[in-house]
Amino acid sequence: MPTYKTRVIIISYMKFKEADKIIRAYSPHLGRISAIAKGARKTKSKFGARLEPFSYCELVLYKGRNLDIVTQIEILEPFLNIKENLKKLAYAYIIADLIIRSGGESDPARIFPFFLFSLKELQKIDESLLKQWLIAFQLKFMILSGYKPILDKCSSCGRKIEKLKKNVFSFKDGGLLCNDCSNKREAPTVLKNETVKMLRNLSEMDIREWNRTIYSEIAQKECQKVLENYIYYYLESKLKTIHFLREIESKYK
Ligand SMILES: [Zn+2]
């Protein structure tokens, strides 16, 4: 039977039959894949606990009639620090959710290294940086998917933005509006200067430098809110995992 090898990040699994697991994973060559690991829930399974969400591993699979079957697994990075920290785990799920539900299928060869890098950063950071991590990686994911927010010119008429009376952000147009265009809007979303600065800087910089400047809590809060709405507007997938995160945050305050 034809077998193949691929590196993946495990996203989730569900129990199947008495002792099997069906895993969902993300691969740089294939995008989203599902496969079955037979006997994975037996105590003496050769897979052990390795098929857990966010394990980065190399799988050997063979082509099944419906689902492909996992025959071997080699862990490349277990990301234990994420798995053992419920808050970090919730943040990891948000990025995974975003990738799985949207552009992740179109260009896995570009998305996969981004996803892996986001987990490597998440693994090593202090909890105080979690919010900025989420903002930076959500924003970069939107840019990778072709939805870069327009912040240097008016997103409606295209005129260069000079001095703005107010930073009016239009979801429909995908960015800031000039004074003339914003006057015509009812109930506009107005952003603080620091929020615009944070969005601008993070959009332009190399993702490896996402935590070079730490922004205020107020700017981070507003940035996260505007990004959530932006993602919702363009990807039409309300991120369920965000609600999970809110629950965790309220429990561990
Ligand atoms: Zn305009």
Boltz pocket constraint, residues with backbone or C-beta under 6 A from the ligand:
constraints:
  - pocket:
      binder: B
      contacts: [[A, 154], [A, 155], [A, 156], [A, 157], [A, 158], [A, 159], [A, 177], [A, 178], [A, 179], [A, 180], [A, 181], [A, 182]]
      max_distance: 6.0
